[in-house]
Amino acid sequence: MIGNRINEEGGVYRVRVKDLPRALQPREKFDRLGPENLSESDLLALLLRTGTTGINVVELAESLLLQYSSLSALSRASAAELQEIHGIGKEKAKILKAALELARRMTQESVGENPRIASPEEAAAVLRERARGLDREIFWVLLLDIKNRLMASPIEVSKGILNASLVHPREIFKPAFQYSAANLILAHNHPSGDPSPSAEDIRLTKKLVEAGKTVEIKVLDHIIIGRRIRGGADDFLSLRESGLLDFQEK
């Protein structure tokens, strides 16, 4: 890690950030390179401002990223959990949670209030920030008009393990009737991070697609939100694009 040096006796001691070469100090790097060119650990170090006994702030930031493996995983940690980490405490936990919440809201704001959903990626974008910090499965419905514009905020239908007893067609199509929706997209998250569909996901989707044909409201897709795995292309799966079931319209 940055800041470790070998003393004359061969032992390792910690170097304070202010004792590092100026070119390696996060604040100086910010002024010289701009925030877009800083590493995640440097940006976290700027938020944390100070380290603690035996560890400088850059090392503290690096240890956070090592412990949580990604910013997405860090965002799912509660303030109470963060403040138990050596060197974080109550105030630093608040600062981290506030910064991560602002990032979540900015991403959600960029989606827009009534975007047109023309692809699975655009559907995933509407839900990604809602799903990011969840530790249980949530099932949503996206209501769309005839031009596939989102008519309302995603409607939460159920919490918990996804099964037919928790997600009944009447709970899906009732809001669709209320909004006079022409089409809808089903969606839920996998807290494990793996968006691969279960047999129950596929079975339930078939049931809801058939119900949509009966009431003449098209079920366009079922999006499963996971987390992006390093080297992976997407953090979601589209059941329509997967070819695992038939969404053929009536």
TANORUR-V289035 format. One record per backbone hydrogen bond with DSSP energy under -1.0 kcal/mol. CO is the residue of the C=O (numbers start at 1). NH is the residue of the N-H. If there is no record, write none. Layout:
BEGIN
CO_NH ; CO_NH
END
This chain:
BEGIN
1_4 ; 3_15 ; 5_13 ; 7_10 ; 11_7 ; 13_5 ; 16_19 ; 17_20 ; 21_24 ; 22_25 ; 25_29 ; 26_30 ; 27_31 ; 28_32 ; 29_33 ; 30_34 ; 34_37 ; 35_38 ; 39_43 ; 40_44 ; 41_45 ; 42_46 ; 43_47 ; 44_48 ; 45_49 ; 48_50 ; 52_55 ; 55_52 ; 56_60 ; 57_61 ; 58_62 ; 59_63 ; 60_64 ; 61_65 ; 62_66 ; 63_67 ; 64_68 ; 65_69 ; 70_74 ; 71_75 ; 74_77 ; 78_82 ; 79_83 ; 82_85 ; 85_88 ; 89_93 ; 90_94 ; 91_95 ; 92_96 ; 93_97 ; 94_98 ; 95_99 ; 96_100 ; 97_101 ; 98_102 ; 99_103 ; 100_104 ; 101_105 ; 102_106 ; 103_107 ; 104_108 ; 105_109 ; 106_110 ; 115_150 ; 119_123 ; 120_124 ; 121_125 ; 122_126 ; 124_128 ; 127_131 ; 128_132 ; 131_134 ; 137_160 ; 138_189 ; 139_157 ; 139_158 ; 140_187 ; 141_155 ; 142_185 ; 143_151 ; 144_182 ; 144_183 ; 145_148 ; 148_117 ; 149_145 ; 155_141 ; 158_139 ; 163_166 ; 163_167 ; 168_171 ; 168_172 ; 169_173 ; 170_174 ; 173_177 ; 174_178 ; 175_179 ; 176_181 ; 182_218 ; 183_144 ; 184_220 ; 185_142 ; 186_223 ; 187_140 ; 188_225 ; 190_193 ; 193_227 ; 198_202 ; 199_203 ; 200_204 ; 201_205 ; 202_206 ; 203_207 ; 204_208 ; 205_209 ; 206_210 ; 207_211 ; 208_212 ; 209_213 ; 210_214 ; 211_215 ; 212_217 ; 218_184 ; 221_186 ; 222_239 ; 223_188 ; 224_237 ; 225_190 ; 229_232 ; 235_226 ; 237_224 ; 238_242
END
